[in-house]
Amino acid sequence: MAFEYYIHDGSKSFRFRLLGQLSAVSARDLELAWETAHSTIGNRDIVFDVTRLTGIDATGHELLRDWKMRGAKFVVADCGAHARLQSMTDQPIALATPRKPSLIASVRQFLSGASLPALRCPESR
């Protein structure tokens, strides 16, 4: 899979969604996107969704370390991706908080007796 990224400019955070192999070539392109966007980010959180990264070379690792030092946060969408990417990136990765359900969905969930989704992944063994 070729590398792709998507930028989501929200009111509370500026998110980059990364897909594919983060290599020297794609890292340079992504760094240019970061530099272009940096002036508009302001005080918002900078979040990188790395759920769909498939690989990272040495240059990609260096870029992730640099972003972490600048205050970026790394998230994934599910526990399977968390286990895979935690070891791949050598960076702390959080499980993305699911969107808050609507009032109707919350009432249905309560009435059905369904448990709330877990926000933490079980520890890898």
C-alpha positions as CSV (number, residue, x, y, z in Angstrom):
1,M,0.0,0.0,0.0
2,A,1.3,3.4,-0.9
3,F,1.6,6.0,1.8
4,E,-1.3,8.4,2.3
5,Y,-2.3,10.9,4.9
6,Y,-5.4,12.9,5.7
7,I,-5.7,16.1,7.7
8,H,-8.7,16.8,9.9
9,D,-8.8,20.4,11.2
10,G,-11.1,20.3,14.2
11,S,-11.8,22.9,16.9
12,K,-10.0,21.0,19.7
13,S,-7.4,19.1,17.8
14,F,-5.5,19.0,14.5
15,R,-5.4,15.3,13.3
16,F,-3.3,13.5,10.8
17,R,-4.5,10.1,9.8
18,L,-1.6,8.0,8.4
19,L,-2.0,5.0,6.1
20,G,0.6,2.7,4.6
21,Q,4.4,2.6,4.9
22,L,6.1,5.6,6.6
23,S,9.4,5.7,4.8
24,A,12.1,8.3,4.1
25,V,10.2,9.6,1.0
26,S,6.8,9.7,2.7
27,A,8.3,11.2,5.9
28,R,9.7,14.1,3.9
29,D,6.3,14.8,2.3
30,L,4.5,14.5,5.7
31,E,7.0,16.8,7.4
32,L,6.3,19.5,4.7
33,A,2.5,19.1,5.4
34,W,3.3,19.5,9.1
35,E,5.3,22.7,8.5
36,T,2.6,24.1,6.3
37,A,-0.2,23.4,8.8
38,H,1.8,24.3,11.9
39,S,1.0,28.1,11.6
40,T,-2.7,27.3,11.8
41,I,-2.7,24.7,14.6
42,G,-2.4,27.2,17.4
43,N,-2.9,25.7,20.9
44,R,-4.9,22.7,19.7
45,D,-3.7,19.2,20.4
46,I,-1.8,17.6,17.5
47,V,-2.9,14.0,17.1
48,F,-1.6,11.3,14.7
49,D,-4.0,8.4,14.1
50,V,-1.5,5.6,13.2
51,T,-4.1,2.8,13.1
52,R,-3.4,2.0,9.5
53,L,0.3,2.3,9.3
54,T,1.8,-0.9,7.9
55,G,5.5,-0.2,8.4
56,I,8.0,2.4,9.5
57,D,11.7,2.7,8.5
58,A,14.5,4.5,10.4
59,T,13.5,7.9,9.0
60,G,9.9,7.4,10.0
61,H,11.0,6.4,13.5
62,E,13.0,9.6,13.7
63,L,10.1,11.7,12.6
64,L,7.8,10.1,15.2
65,R,10.3,10.8,17.9
66,D,10.6,14.4,16.8
67,W,6.8,14.9,16.7
68,K,6.5,13.4,20.2
69,M,9.1,15.9,21.5
70,R,6.9,18.6,19.9
71,G,3.9,17.4,22.0
72,A,2.1,15.3,19.4
73,K,-0.1,12.4,20.6
74,F,-0.4,9.1,18.8
75,V,-3.7,7.2,18.8
76,V,-5.2,4.0,17.3
77,A,-8.8,3.0,16.8
78,D,-8.7,-0.5,18.3
79,C,-6.8,-2.9,20.6
80,G,-5.4,-5.0,17.7
81,A,-3.8,-2.0,16.1
82,H,-2.6,-0.8,19.5
83,A,-0.6,-4.0,20.2
84,R,0.9,-4.0,16.6
85,L,1.8,-0.3,16.5
86,Q,3.0,0.0,20.1
87,S,5.9,-2.3,19.2
88,M,6.3,-0.9,15.6
89,T,6.6,2.7,16.6
90,D,8.4,2.6,20.0
91,Q,6.2,5.5,21.1
92,P,3.4,5.6,23.6
93,I,0.1,5.1,21.8
94,A,-3.4,5.7,23.2
95,L,-6.6,4.1,22.3
96,A,-8.8,6.8,20.6
97,T,-11.8,7.7,22.7
98,P,-14.9,6.7,20.9
99,R,-17.4,9.4,19.9
100,K,-19.9,10.2,22.6
101,P,-23.1,8.3,21.8
102,S,-26.4,10.2,21.3
103,L,-28.8,10.4,24.2
104,I,-31.1,7.9,22.4
105,A,-28.2,5.5,21.9
106,S,-27.2,5.9,25.6
107,V,-30.8,5.1,26.8
108,R,-31.0,2.1,24.5
109,Q,-27.7,0.8,25.8
110,F,-28.8,1.3,29.4
111,L,-32.1,-0.4,28.8
112,S,-30.5,-3.3,27.0
113,G,-28.1,-3.9,29.9
114,A,-25.2,-3.7,27.5
115,S,-21.8,-2.8,29.0
116,L,-19.9,0.3,28.0
117,P,-17.0,-0.2,25.5
118,A,-13.6,-0.6,27.1
119,L,-11.3,2.4,26.6
120,R,-8.1,0.4,27.5
121,C,-6.6,-2.6,25.8
122,P,-5.7,-5.6,27.8
123,E,-1.9,-5.8,28.4
124,S,0.0,-7.7,25.6
125,R,1.6,-10.9,26.8
